[in-house]
């Protein structure tokens, strides 16, 4: 999540919204920000190593943050997607809901 938040803070224009929610057996985190030049963003490339939108080249950025986030999400059985609608750029992480291993979901111990 750190790389996703850093991306929004570095490349976002002025507004960021964050959401954490459950849906369809998954836990999701969504980070959305406004962008100044949406036409410069190639949504198909944002998770590629070293990708930078044209206006981002003037800022300090390696172009690795979202690529690293994608690799980590996949290693943890999650997915990461990006969307661009008008001047809003969003990145969403999804992970399968963990099974309850404590409390009611804990296996019952046999009676003695």
N, CA, C and O atoms as a GROMACS GRO file, in nm:
protein
  448
    1UNK      N    1   0.082  -0.119   0.000
    1UNK     CA    2   0.000   0.000   0.000
    1UNK      C    3   0.087   0.126   0.000
    1UNK      O    4   0.045   0.230  -0.051
    2UNK      N    5   0.205   0.116   0.056
    2UNK     CA    6   0.292   0.233   0.062
    2UNK      C    7   0.322   0.288  -0.077
    2UNK      O    8   0.315   0.409  -0.098
    3UNK      N    9   0.355   0.201  -0.172
    3UNK     CA   10   0.386   0.246  -0.307
    3UNK      C   11   0.265   0.308  -0.375
    3UNK      O   12   0.279   0.402  -0.453
    4UNK      N   13   0.149   0.255  -0.347
    4UNK     CA   14   0.026   0.309  -0.407
    4UNK      C   15  -0.002   0.449  -0.351
    4UNK      O   16  -0.034   0.541  -0.426
    5UNK      N   17   0.011   0.464  -0.220
    5UNK     CA   18  -0.010   0.595  -0.158
    5UNK      C   19   0.095   0.696  -0.204
    5UNK      O   20   0.062   0.811  -0.231
    6UNK      N   21   0.219   0.653  -0.212
    6UNK     CA   22   0.326   0.743  -0.258
    6UNK      C   23   0.298   0.788  -0.400
    6UNK      O   24   0.319   0.905  -0.434
    7UNK      N   25   0.252   0.698  -0.484
    7UNK     CA   26   0.219   0.732  -0.622
    7UNK      C   27   0.110   0.840  -0.626
    7UNK      O   28   0.120   0.936  -0.701
    8UNK      N   29   0.007   0.823  -0.544
    8UNK     CA   30  -0.103   0.921  -0.540
    8UNK      C   31  -0.055   1.056  -0.488
    8UNK      O   32  -0.092   1.160  -0.542
    9UNK      N   33   0.029   1.055  -0.385
    9UNK     CA   34   0.079   1.180  -0.328
    9UNK      C   35   0.175   1.251  -0.423
    9UNK      O   36   0.174   1.374  -0.431
   10UNK      N   37   0.256   1.175  -0.494
   10UNK     CA   38   0.355   1.233  -0.584
   10UNK      C   39   0.291   1.283  -0.714
   10UNK      O   40   0.326   1.391  -0.762
   11UNK      N   41   0.200   1.205  -0.769
   11UNK     CA   42   0.149   1.236  -0.903
   11UNK      C   43   0.006   1.290  -0.905
   11UNK      O   44  -0.043   1.335  -1.008
   12UNK      N   45  -0.059   1.285  -0.790
   12UNK     CA   46  -0.195   1.338  -0.784
   12UNK      C   47  -0.196   1.490  -0.787
   12UNK      O   48  -0.097   1.555  -0.753
   13UNK      N   49  -0.307   1.544  -0.829
   13UNK     CA   50  -0.320   1.690  -0.840
   13UNK      C   51  -0.352   1.754  -0.706
   13UNK      O   52  -0.272   1.833  -0.655
   14UNK      N   53  -0.469   1.720  -0.648
   14UNK     CA   54  -0.505   1.787  -0.522
   14UNK      C   55  -0.594   1.704  -0.430
   14UNK      O   56  -0.604   1.735  -0.312
   15UNK      N   57  -0.659   1.600  -0.482
   15UNK     CA   58  -0.751   1.522  -0.399
   15UNK      C   59  -0.717   1.373  -0.404
   15UNK      O   60  -0.687   1.317  -0.509
   16UNK      N   61  -0.723   1.312  -0.286
   16UNK     CA   62  -0.703   1.167  -0.274
   16UNK      C   63  -0.816   1.111  -0.191
   16UNK      O   64  -0.853   1.168  -0.089
   17UNK      N   65  -0.871   0.999  -0.235
   17UNK     CA   66  -0.969   0.930  -0.152
   17UNK      C   67  -0.922   0.786  -0.133
   17UNK      O   68  -0.867   0.724  -0.225
   18UNK      N   69  -0.943   0.734  -0.012
   18UNK     CA   70  -0.904   0.599   0.024
   18UNK      C   71  -1.025   0.523   0.072
   18UNK      O   72  -1.111   0.579   0.140
   19UNK      N   73  -1.034   0.397   0.036
   19UNK     CA   74  -1.146   0.315   0.081
   19UNK      C   75  -1.096   0.174   0.112
   19UNK      O   76  -1.011   0.120   0.040
   20UNK      N   77  -1.148   0.117   0.217
   20UNK     CA   78  -1.121  -0.021   0.256
   20UNK      C   79  -1.255  -0.088   0.272
   20UNK      O   80  -1.339  -0.041   0.350
   21UNK      N   81  -1.279  -0.198   0.199
   21UNK     CA   82  -1.411  -0.260   0.201
   21UNK      C   83  -1.403  -0.408   0.168
   21UNK      O   84  -1.301  -0.457   0.118
   22UNK      N   85  -1.512  -0.480   0.196
   22UNK     CA   86  -1.526  -0.622   0.163
   22UNK      C   87  -1.630  -0.636   0.054
   22UNK      O   88  -1.733  -0.568   0.055
   23UNK      N   89  -1.604  -0.724  -0.039
   23UNK     CA   90  -1.700  -0.754  -0.144
   23UNK      C   91  -1.670  -0.891  -0.206
   23UNK      O   92  -1.555  -0.923  -0.234
   24UNK      N   93  -1.773  -0.969  -0.227
   24UNK     CA   94  -1.760  -1.096  -0.296
   24UNK      C   95  -1.648  -1.186  -0.245
   24UNK      O   96  -1.578  -1.247  -0.326
   25UNK      N   97  -1.631  -1.198  -0.114
   25UNK     CA   98  -1.528  -1.285  -0.059
   25UNK      C   99  -1.387  -1.228  -0.066
   25UNK      O  100  -1.289  -1.300  -0.050
   26UNK      N  101  -1.377  -1.098  -0.091
   26UNK     CA  102  -1.247  -1.034  -0.100
   26UNK      C  103  -1.242  -0.911  -0.010
   26UNK      O  104  -1.344  -0.847   0.018
   27UNK      N  105  -1.122  -0.879   0.034
   27UNK     CA  106  -1.096  -0.755   0.107
   27UNK      C  107  -1.027  -0.663   0.008
   27UNK      O  108  -0.930  -0.703  -0.057
   28UNK      N  109  -1.075  -0.540  -0.003
   28UNK     CA  110  -1.025  -0.448  -0.106
   28UNK      C  111  -0.977  -0.316  -0.046
   28UNK      O  112  -1.032  -0.266   0.052
   29UNK      N  113  -0.874  -0.262  -0.107
   29UNK     CA  114  -0.824  -0.129  -0.075
   29UNK      C  115  -0.821  -0.051  -0.205
   29UNK      O  116  -0.765  -0.097  -0.304
   30UNK      N  117  -0.882   0.066  -0.204
   30UNK     CA  118  -0.887   0.149  -0.325
   30UNK      C  119  -0.830   0.287  -0.293
   30UNK      O  120  -0.869   0.351  -0.196
   31UNK      N  121  -0.738   0.332  -0.378
   31UNK     CA  122  -0.678   0.465  -0.367
   31UNK      C  123  -0.709   0.537  -0.497
   31UNK      O  124  -0.676   0.489  -0.606
   32UNK      N  125  -0.772   0.651  -0.486
   32UNK     CA  126  -0.813   0.727  -0.605
   32UNK      C  127  -0.766   0.872  -0.590
   32UNK      O  128  -0.778   0.931  -0.483
   33UNK      N  129  -0.714   0.927  -0.698
   33UNK     CA  130  -0.670   1.066  -0.696
   33UNK      C  131  -0.701   1.134  -0.830
   33UNK      O  132  -0.716   1.069  -0.934
   34UNK      N  133  -0.709   1.265  -0.824
   34UNK     CA  134  -0.727   1.339  -0.948
   34UNK      C  135  -0.590   1.361  -1.012
   34UNK      O  136  -0.488   1.367  -0.944
   35UNK      N  137  -0.589   1.373  -1.145
   35UNK     CA  138  -0.465   1.394  -1.219
   35UNK      C  139  -0.480   1.515  -1.310
   35UNK      O  140  -0.590   1.547  -1.356
   36UNK      N  141  -0.369   1.580  -1.335
   36UNK     CA  142  -0.372   1.702  -1.415
   36UNK      C  143  -0.382   1.674  -1.565
   36UNK      O  144  -0.453   1.746  -1.636
   37UNK      N  145  -0.313   1.572  -1.613
   37UNK     CA  146  -0.311   1.541  -1.756
   37UNK      C  147  -0.347   1.393  -1.779
   37UNK      O  148  -0.258   1.313  -1.807
   38UNK      N  149  -0.474   1.357  -1.768
   38UNK     CA  150  -0.511   1.216  -1.782
   38UNK      C  151  -0.477   1.159  -1.920
   38UNK      O  152  -0.454   1.039  -1.934
   39UNK      N  153  -0.473   1.243  -2.019
   39UNK     CA  154  -0.443   1.196  -2.156
   39UNK      C  155  -0.299   1.144  -2.168
   39UNK      O  156  -0.268   1.074  -2.264
   40UNK      N  157  -0.213   1.177  -2.073
   40UNK     CA  158  -0.074   1.130  -2.075
   40UNK      C  159  -0.056   0.994  -2.010
   40UNK      O  160   0.052   0.936  -2.018
   41UNK      N  161  -0.158   0.943  -1.945
   41UNK     CA  162  -0.147   0.815  -1.874
   41UNK      C  163  -0.189   0.701  -1.966
   41UNK      O  164  -0.300   0.700  -2.019
   42UNK      N  165  -0.100   0.605  -1.983
   42UNK     CA  166  -0.130   0.484  -2.059
   42UNK      C  167  -0.170   0.378  -1.957
   42UNK      O  168  -0.084   0.311  -1.899
   43UNK      N  169  -0.299   0.362  -1.937
   43UNK     CA  170  -0.351   0.273  -1.832
   43UNK      C  171  -0.302   0.129  -1.848
   43UNK      O  172  -0.294   0.055  -1.750
   44UNK      N  173  -0.270   0.089  -1.970
   44UNK     CA  174  -0.221  -0.048  -1.995
   44UNK      C  175  -0.076  -0.066  -1.950
   44UNK      O  176  -0.029  -0.179  -1.940
   45UNK      N  177  -0.006   0.044  -1.923
   45UNK     CA  178   0.136   0.036  -1.889
   45UNK      C  179   0.169   0.074  -1.745
   45UNK      O  180   0.284   0.062  -1.704
   46UNK      N  181   0.071   0.119  -1.667
   46UNK     CA  182   0.102   0.174  -1.534
   46UNK      C  183   0.172   0.076  -1.440
   46UNK      O  184   0.240   0.118  -1.347
   47UNK      N  185   0.156  -0.054  -1.462
   47UNK     CA  186   0.223  -0.153  -1.376
   47UNK      C  187   0.353  -0.205  -1.437
   47UNK      O  188   0.417  -0.293  -1.380
   48UNK      N  189   0.392  -0.151  -1.552
   48UNK     CA  190   0.517  -0.191  -1.617
   48UNK      C  191   0.636  -0.125  -1.546
   48UNK      O  192   0.627  -0.010  -1.502
   49UNK      N  193   0.745  -0.197  -1.536
   49UNK     CA  194   0.865  -0.141  -1.474
   49UNK      C  195   0.912  -0.018  -1.551
   49UNK      O  196   0.917  -0.019  -1.674
   50UNK      N  197   0.947   0.085  -1.479
   50UNK     CA  198   1.002   0.210  -1.530
   50UNK      C  199   0.902   0.296  -1.608
   50UNK      O  200   0.942   0.395  -1.669
   51UNK      N  201   0.774   0.259  -1.608
   51UNK     CA  202   0.675   0.342  -1.678
   51UNK      C  203   0.654   0.473  -1.603
   51UNK      O  204   0.639   0.474  -1.481
   52UNK      N  205   0.654   0.582  -1.677
   52UNK     CA  206   0.622   0.714  -1.622
   52UNK      C  207   0.540   0.789  -1.727
   52UNK      O  208   0.576   0.792  -1.844
   53UNK      N  209   0.430   0.849  -1.684
   53UNK     CA  210   0.355   0.936  -1.774
   53UNK      C  211   0.443   1.057  -1.803
   53UNK      O  212   0.527   1.094  -1.722
   54UNK      N  213   0.424   1.120  -1.918
   54UNK     CA  214   0.511   1.230  -1.961
   54UNK      C  215   0.533   1.337  -1.856
   54UNK      O  216   0.647   1.377  -1.832
   55UNK      N  217   0.427   1.386  -1.792
   55UNK     CA  218   0.443   1.494  -1.696
   55UNK      C  219   0.517   1.448  -1.571
   55UNK      O  220   0.573   1.531  -1.499
   56UNK      N  221   0.519   1.318  -1.544
   56UNK     CA  222   0.588   1.265  -1.425
   56UNK      C  223   0.739   1.267  -1.444
   56UNK      O  224   0.812   1.259  -1.345
   57UNK      N  225   0.787   1.276  -1.565
   57UNK     CA  226   0.931   1.272  -1.589
   57UNK      C  227   1.004   1.390  -1.527
   57UNK      O  228   1.124   1.381  -1.501
   58UNK      N  229   0.935   1.498  -1.503
   58UNK     CA  230   1.000   1.614  -1.442
   58UNK      C  231   1.009   1.599  -1.291
   58UNK      O  232   1.078   1.678  -1.227
   59UNK      N  233   0.941   1.503  -1.233
   59UNK     CA  234   0.944   1.480  -1.089
   59UNK      C  235   1.039   1.366  -1.056
   59UNK      O  236   1.074   1.285  -1.143
   60UNK      N  237   1.079   1.360  -0.930
   60UNK     CA  238   1.166   1.251  -0.887
   60UNK      C  239   1.081   1.125  -0.878
   60UNK      O  240   0.994   1.113  -0.792
   61UNK      N  241   1.106   1.031  -0.967
   61UNK     CA  242   1.030   0.907  -0.970
   61UNK      C  243   1.110   0.803  -1.048
   61UNK      O  244   1.166   0.833  -1.153
   62UNK      N  245   1.114   0.681  -0.995
   62UNK     CA  246   1.186   0.574  -1.064
   62UNK      C  247   1.098   0.501  -1.163
   62UNK      O  248   1.148   0.433  -1.253
   63UNK      N  249   0.965   0.514  -1.148
   63UNK     CA  250   0.875   0.438  -1.233
   63UNK      C  251   0.862   0.293  -1.189
   63UNK      O  252   0.816   0.209  -1.267
   64UNK      N  253   0.902   0.262  -1.066
   64UNK     CA  254   0.898   0.124  -1.018
   64UNK      C  255   0.788   0.098  -0.915
   64UNK      O  256   0.752  -0.017  -0.892
   65UNK      N  257   0.733   0.201  -0.854
   65UNK     CA  258   0.641   0.185  -0.741
   65UNK      C  259   0.523   0.095  -0.768
   65UNK      O  260   0.499   0.001  -0.692
   66UNK      N  261   0.448   0.120  -0.875
   66UNK     CA  262   0.329   0.038  -0.902
   66UNK      C  263   0.368  -0.101  -0.952
   66UNK      O  264   0.293  -0.197  -0.931
   67UNK      N  265   0.482  -0.113  -1.017
   67UNK     CA  266   0.531  -0.244  -1.060
   67UNK      C  267   0.563  -0.331  -0.938
   67UNK      O  268   0.530  -0.449  -0.935
   68UNK      N  269   0.627  -0.270  -0.839
   68UNK     CA  270   0.658  -0.342  -0.715
   68UNK      C  271   0.529  -0.380  -0.643
   68UNK      O  272   0.517  -0.492  -0.593
   69UNK      N  273   0.433  -0.289  -0.637
   69UNK     CA  274   0.304  -0.317  -0.572
   69UNK      C  275   0.236  -0.436  -0.640
   69UNK      O  276   0.178  -0.521  -0.573
   70UNK      N  277   0.242  -0.441  -0.772
   70UNK     CA  278   0.180  -0.553  -0.844
   70UNK      C  279   0.247  -0.685  -0.810
   70UNK      O  280   0.180  -0.785  -0.785
   71UNK      N  281   0.380  -0.685  -0.808
   71UNK     CA  282   0.453  -0.807  -0.775
   71UNK      C  283   0.421  -0.858  -0.636
   71UNK      O  284   0.402  -0.978  -0.615
   72UNK      N  285   0.416  -0.767  -0.540
   72UNK     CA  286   0.384  -0.806  -0.402
   72UNK      C  287   0.241  -0.856  -0.389
   72UNK      O  288   0.215  -0.956  -0.321
   73UNK      N  289   0.147  -0.787  -0.453
   73UNK     CA  290   0.007  -0.830  -0.447
   73UNK      C  291  -0.008  -0.971  -0.501
   73UNK      O  292  -0.077  -1.054  -0.441
   74UNK      N  293   0.055  -0.999  -0.614
   74UNK     CA  294   0.045  -1.132  -0.674
   74UNK      C  295   0.110  -1.239  -0.587
   74UNK      O  296   0.060  -1.351  -0.580
   75UNK      N  297   0.220  -1.206  -0.520
   75UNK     CA  298   0.285  -1.303  -0.430
   75UNK      C  299   0.198  -1.336  -0.310
   75UNK      O  300   0.213  -1.442  -0.249
   76UNK      N  301   0.106  -1.246  -0.275
   76UNK     CA  302   0.016  -1.268  -0.162
   76UNK      C  303  -0.123  -1.312  -0.209
   76UNK      O  304  -0.222  -1.294  -0.138
   77UNK      N  305  -0.130  -1.370  -0.330
   77UNK     CA  306  -0.255  -1.420  -0.388
   77UNK      C  307  -0.359  -1.312  -0.408
   77UNK      O  308  -0.479  -1.338  -0.402
   78UNK      N  309  -0.314  -1.191  -0.432
   78UNK     CA  310  -0.405  -1.080  -0.456
   78UNK      C  311  -0.397  -1.032  -0.599
   78UNK      O  312  -0.319  -1.084  -0.680
   79UNK      N  313  -0.479  -0.934  -0.630
   79UNK     CA  314  -0.475  -0.872  -0.761
   79UNK      C  315  -0.468  -0.721  -0.743
   79UNK      O  316  -0.507  -0.668  -0.638
   80UNK      N  317  -0.420  -0.654  -0.843
   80UNK     CA  318  -0.416  -0.509  -0.844
   80UNK      C  319  -0.459  -0.462  -0.981
   80UNK      O  320  -0.415  -0.516  -1.083
   81UNK      N  321  -0.546  -0.363  -0.984
   81UNK     CA  322  -0.595  -0.308  -1.110
   81UNK      C  323  -0.588  -0.157  -1.105
   81UNK      O  324  -0.582  -0.097  -0.997
   82UNK      N  325  -0.589  -0.097  -1.221
   82UNK     CA  326  -0.591   0.050  -1.231
   82UNK      C  327  -0.701   0.090  -1.328
   82UNK      O  328  -0.734   0.018  -1.422
   83UNK      N  329  -0.759   0.206  -1.301
   83UNK     CA  330  -0.863   0.259  -1.388
   83UNK      C  331  -0.846   0.410  -1.399
   83UNK      O  332  -0.797   0.476  -1.307
   84UNK      N  333  -0.887   0.463  -1.512
   84UNK     CA  334  -0.881   0.606  -1.536
   84UNK      C  335  -1.015   0.649  -1.593
   84UNK      O  336  -1.056   0.602  -1.699
   85UNK      N  337  -1.083   0.737  -1.521
   85UNK     CA  338  -1.211   0.787  -1.568
   85UNK      C  339  -1.210   0.939  -1.554
   85UNK      O  340  -1.199   0.993  -1.444
   86UNK      N  341  -1.220   1.005  -1.667
   86UNK     CA  342  -1.208   1.151  -1.673
   86UNK      C  343  -1.074   1.190  -1.613
   86UNK      O  344  -0.970   1.149  -1.664
   87UNK      N  345  -1.073   1.268  -1.506
   87UNK     CA  346  -0.945   1.309  -1.446
   87UNK      C  347  -0.917   1.237  -1.314
   87UNK      O  348  -0.842   1.286  -1.230
   88UNK      N  349  -0.978   1.118  -1.295
   88UNK     CA  350  -0.960   1.039  -1.172
   88UNK      C  351  -0.885   0.910  -1.205
   88UNK      O  352  -0.927   0.833  -1.291
   89UNK      N  353  -0.774   0.889  -1.136
   89UNK     CA  354  -0.694   0.767  -1.150
   89UNK      C  355  -0.712   0.684  -1.023
   89UNK      O  356  -0.699   0.736  -0.912
   90UNK      N  357  -0.742   0.557  -1.039
   90UNK     CA  358  -0.767   0.471  -0.923
   90UNK      C  359  -0.685   0.343  -0.933
   90UNK      O  360  -0.667   0.286  -1.041
   91UNK      N  361  -0.635   0.299  -0.818
   91UNK     CA  362  -0.567   0.170  -0.806
   91UNK      C  363  -0.640   0.092  -0.699
   91UNK      O  364  -0.668   0.144  -0.591
   92UNK      N  365  -0.670  -0.035  -0.730
   92UNK     CA  366  -0.743  -0.117  -0.634
   92UNK      C  367  -0.670  -0.248  -0.610
   92UNK      O  368  -0.633  -0.319  -0.704
   93UNK      N  369  -0.649  -0.279  -0.483
   93UNK     CA  370  -0.591  -0.407  -0.439
   93UNK      C  371  -0.704  -0.496  -0.391
   93UNK      O  372  -0.796  -0.449  -0.323
   94UNK      N  373  -0.700  -0.625  -0.425
   94UNK     CA  374  -0.800  -0.722  -0.377
   94UNK      C  375  -0.727  -0.846  -0.328
   94UNK      O  376  -0.638  -0.900  -0.395
   95UNK      N  377  -0.767  -0.889  -0.208
   95UNK     CA  378  -0.712  -1.012  -0.151
   95UNK      C  379  -0.827  -1.101  -0.107
   95UNK      O  380  -0.929  -1.051  -0.060
   96UNK      N  381  -0.812  -1.233  -0.123
   96UNK     CA  382  -0.916  -1.323  -0.074
   96UNK      C  383  -0.932  -1.307   0.076
   96UNK      O  384  -0.834  -1.289   0.149
   97UNK      N  385  -1.056  -1.313   0.122
   97UNK     CA  386  -1.083  -1.304   0.266
   97UNK      C  387  -1.014  -1.419   0.338
   97UNK      O  388  -1.021  -1.533   0.293
   98UNK      N  389  -0.949  -1.389   0.447
   98UNK     CA  390  -0.883  -1.493   0.526
   98UNK      C  391  -0.988  -1.573   0.601
   98UNK      O  392  -1.090  -1.519   0.645
   99UNK      N  393  -0.962  -1.700   0.616
   99UNK     CA  394  -1.052  -1.785   0.695
   99UNK      C  395  -1.029  -1.755   0.842
   99UNK      O  396  -0.916  -1.732   0.884
  100UNK      N  397  -1.135  -1.757   0.919
  100UNK     CA  398  -1.127  -1.730   1.062
  100UNK      C  399  -1.053  -1.845   1.130
  100UNK      O  400  -1.099  -1.959   1.126
  101UNK      N  401  -0.940  -1.814   1.190
  101UNK     CA  402  -0.862  -1.919   1.259
  101UNK      C  403  -0.869  -1.904   1.410
  101UNK      O  404  -0.804  -1.978   1.483
  102UNK      N  405  -0.950  -1.808   1.458
  102UNK     CA  406  -0.967  -1.785   1.601
  102UNK      C  407  -1.116  -1.775   1.631
  102UNK      O  408  -1.198  -1.761   1.540
  103UNK      N  409  -1.148  -1.781   1.756
  103UNK     CA  410  -1.288  -1.762   1.795
  103UNK      C  411  -1.376  -1.875   1.745
  103UNK      O  412  -1.343  -1.992   1.761
  104UNK      N  413  -1.490  -1.838   1.683
  104UNK     CA  414  -1.589  -1.937   1.638
  104UNK      C  415  -1.537  -2.028   1.529
  104UNK      O  416  -1.582  -2.142   1.517
  105UNK      N  417  -1.444  -1.980   1.448
  105UNK     CA  418  -1.391  -2.061   1.339
  105UNK      C  419  -1.286  -2.159   1.384
  105UNK      O  420  -1.239  -2.241   1.304
  106UNK      N  421  -1.247  -2.153   1.510
  106UNK     CA  422  -1.142  -2.242   1.560
  106UNK      C  423  -1.198  -2.384   1.574
  106UNK      O  424  -1.310  -2.402   1.623
  107UNK      N  425  -1.120  -2.484   1.532
  107UNK     CA  426  -1.170  -2.621   1.544
  107UNK      C  427  -1.201  -2.656   1.690
  107UNK      O  428  -1.127  -2.619   1.781
  108UNK      N  429  -1.309  -2.727   1.709
  108UNK     CA  430  -1.350  -2.768   1.842
  108UNK      C  431  -1.259  -2.879   1.890
  108UNK      O  432  -1.226  -2.972   1.816
  109UNK      N  433  -1.218  -2.869   2.019
  109UNK     CA  434  -1.133  -2.971   2.078
  109UNK      C  435  -1.220  -3.089   2.123
  109UNK      O  436  -1.330  -3.068   2.173
  110UNK      N  437  -1.170  -3.212   2.106
  110UNK     CA  438  -1.250  -3.328   2.146
  110UNK      C  439  -1.272  -3.333   2.296
  110UNK      O  440  -1.186  -3.292   2.375
  111UNK      N  441  -1.391  -3.383   2.335
  111UNK     CA  442  -1.423  -3.400   2.478
  111UNK      C  443  -1.341  -3.515   2.534
  111UNK      O  444  -1.309  -3.611   2.464
  112UNK      N  445  -1.307  -3.503   2.663
  112UNK     CA  446  -1.228  -3.609   2.726
  112UNK      C  447  -1.317  -3.708   2.795
  112UNK      O  448  -1.268  -3.804   2.854
   0.00000   0.00000   0.00000
